[in-house]
Amino acid sequence: GKSSPSSSHICISCDPGKFTSSSGEEECDECSSGTYANKLLAATSCTKCSVGMYLDTTGYTSRGGETSCSHCEQDYYREDDICYPCPEGASCDAFTTTQSIDVQKGYYRFTPNSTNFYECRYESACTATSNETGDSTCGDSNGKGPLCAYCSEGFYMDVSTRACKKCSGDWNDPSIQLLLVGMMII
């Protein structure tokens, strides 16, 4: 658990997350991914992360040089120190937290802290990438609101293409709208 840099006569304890199997080595080795050295100083080996180390759950791992198994493997995300399976509509790399879950194309979530993912009702409206949420996922589609299913003012939902299309003609002209209202009163 101690090393001695070349041309030195002093042994130095290995830092947390590092080890050496015998005293007098020139330098300490970093624990490999999936293992940890939990001694504060002078570890002589690394311990393999195991199921139930801290919690009775699967999916725990560590990065190289860690002092505990506190991260989740690929296809899991971490919330409140527990690893959960990645939800449908999401993508979870190793070390993913709730906030860093990637939204898959064609899916939507309301907030960055949400673990509920919804399939877009109108696929052309949802252009989610990475961790976008809310109306920002609607992109340039002129969709808005929950699941991008509502069209912005001046647009209508074309049911055949399930996309927001710009209203055409002069019906949006204020003078024509005033004329129409006047005709309805008469």
C-alpha positions in Angstrom: 0.0 0.0 0.0 3.0 2.3 -0.2 5.3 3.5 -3.0 8.7 5.0 -3.2 9.4 7.3 -6.1 12.7 6.5 -7.9 15.8 7.7 -6.0 13.8 8.3 -2.9 14.2 6.6 0.5 10.8 7.6 1.7 7.6 5.4 1.2 4.5 7.3 0.4 1.0 5.9 1.1 -1.2 5.3 -2.0 -4.0 7.8 -2.4 -7.7 6.7 -2.2 -8.7 4.9 -5.4 -5.1 3.7 -5.9 -3.1 0.7 -4.7 0.1 -1.2 -4.8 0.4 -4.9 -4.0 3.8 -4.6 -2.3 5.6 -1.9 -0.5 8.5 -0.1 -2.3 6.9 0.0 -5.7 7.8 3.2 -7.7 4.2 4.3 -8.0 0.7 3.3 -7.0 -1.7 1.9 -9.7 -5.2 3.2 -10.2 -8.0 0.8 -9.5 -9.5 -0.3 -12.8 -13.1 0.4 -13.8 -15.5 -1.8 -11.9 -13.3 -1.9 -8.8 -12.5 0.5 -5.9 -10.0 1.0 -3.1 -11.9 2.0 0.0 -9.0 2.4 2.3 -8.3 6.1 2.8 -4.5 5.4 2.4 -2.2 2.5 1.7 -4.5 0.1 -0.1 -2.8 -3.1 -1.2 -5.6 -4.2 -3.6 -8.8 -3.1 -5.2 -12.2 -4.6 -4.4 -14.6 -5.6 -7.2 -17.9 -3.8 -7.2 -20.7 -6.3 -6.3 -24.4 -6.4 -6.2 -25.7 -5.1 -2.9 -22.5 -3.3 -1.9 -24.4 -0.4 -0.6 -27.9 -1.2 -1.9 -29.6 -4.4 -2.9 -29.7 -3.6 -6.6 -27.8 -4.3 -9.8 -26.2 -1.9 -12.1 -23.5 -0.4 -9.9 -20.0 0.2 -11.1 -17.1 2.6 -10.7 -14.8 4.7 -12.8 -11.1 4.0 -12.6 -9.6 5.4 -9.3 -12.9 5.5 -7.4 -13.2 4.9 -3.7 -16.7 3.4 -3.9 -19.2 1.8 -6.3 -21.4 4.8 -6.7 -22.2 4.9 -10.4 -24.6 3.0 -12.6 -23.7 0.8 -15.5 -25.0 1.4 -19.1 -28.8 1.0 -19.4 -29.3 2.2 -15.9 -29.6 5.7 -14.4 -29.0 6.9 -10.8 -31.5 8.6 -8.6 -31.1 9.1 -4.8 -28.2 6.6 -4.8 -30.2 3.8 -6.4 -29.7 2.4 -9.9 -32.9 2.0 -12.0 -33.4 0.5 -15.4 -33.4 3.1 -18.2 -37.0 3.9 -19.1 -38.5 3.3 -22.6 -37.9 6.3 -24.8 -34.6 7.1 -23.1 -31.0 6.2 -23.6 -28.6 5.7 -20.6 -24.9 5.5 -20.9 -22.8 4.4 -17.9 -22.7 7.0 -15.1 -26.1 8.5 -16.1 -28.1 10.5 -13.6 -31.8 11.5 -13.9 -30.8 14.9 -15.3 -28.4 13.4 -17.9 -30.8 10.8 -19.4 -30.9 11.2 -23.2 -34.3 11.6 -24.8 -34.6 9.3 -27.8 -35.9 10.7 -31.1 -39.6 10.5 -31.3 -40.0 10.8 -27.5 -40.6 13.7 -25.1 -40.4 14.5 -21.4 -41.8 17.4 -19.5 -38.8 18.4 -17.3 -35.1 17.4 -17.0 -35.9 15.7 -13.6 -38.7 13.6 -15.1 -38.2 9.9 -15.6 -41.5 9.6 -17.6 -41.0 9.6 -21.3 -43.9 9.9 -23.8 -44.0 8.9 -27.4 -44.7 12.0 -29.6 -48.2 12.0 -31.0 -46.9 13.9 -34.0 -43.4 12.6 -34.8 -42.6 15.5 -37.1 -43.2 17.9 -34.2 -40.8 16.4 -31.7 -37.2 16.8 -32.6 -35.7 16.1 -29.2 -32.0 15.7 -29.0 -30.0 15.1 -25.8 -31.9 16.5 -22.8 -34.3 19.0 -24.4 -37.7 19.2 -22.7 -40.9 21.0 -23.0 -41.6 23.3 -26.0 -37.9 23.3 -26.9 -38.4 19.8 -28.4 -40.9 21.1 -30.9 -38.1 22.6 -33.1 -39.1 24.5 -36.1 -42.4 22.6 -36.5 -44.6 25.5 -35.0 -45.9 22.9 -32.6 -46.1 23.7 -28.9 -47.5 22.5 -25.6 -47.6 18.9 -24.2 -46.1 16.5 -26.7 -45.9 19.3 -29.3 -49.5 18.5 -30.3 -50.8 22.1 -30.4 -50.0 24.5 -33.3 -48.8 28.0 -32.8 -51.1 31.0 -33.7 -51.4 31.3 -37.5 -51.0 27.5 -38.0 -53.3 24.5 -38.1 -52.9 20.8 -37.6 -52.9 18.9 -40.9 -54.4 15.6 -39.8 -53.1 13.7 -42.9 -49.4 14.7 -42.3 -49.8 15.3 -38.5 -47.8 18.5 -38.9 -48.5 22.2 -38.2 -49.0 24.1 -41.4 -49.3 27.8 -42.0 -52.7 29.2 -42.5 -53.0 30.4 -46.1 -55.0 33.3 -47.6 -56.0 36.6 -46.2 -58.2 35.3 -43.4 -55.6 36.4 -40.9 -55.7 40.0 -42.1 -57.3 42.1 -39.3 -59.5 44.1 -41.7 -61.0 41.0 -43.2 -61.6 39.6 -39.7 -63.3 42.8 -38.7 -65.5 42.7 -41.8 -66.4 39.0 -41.0 -67.4 40.0 -37.5 -69.5 42.8 -38.8 -71.3 40.5 -41.2 -72.1 38.1 -38.4 -73.7 40.9 -36.3 -76.0 42.0 -39.2 
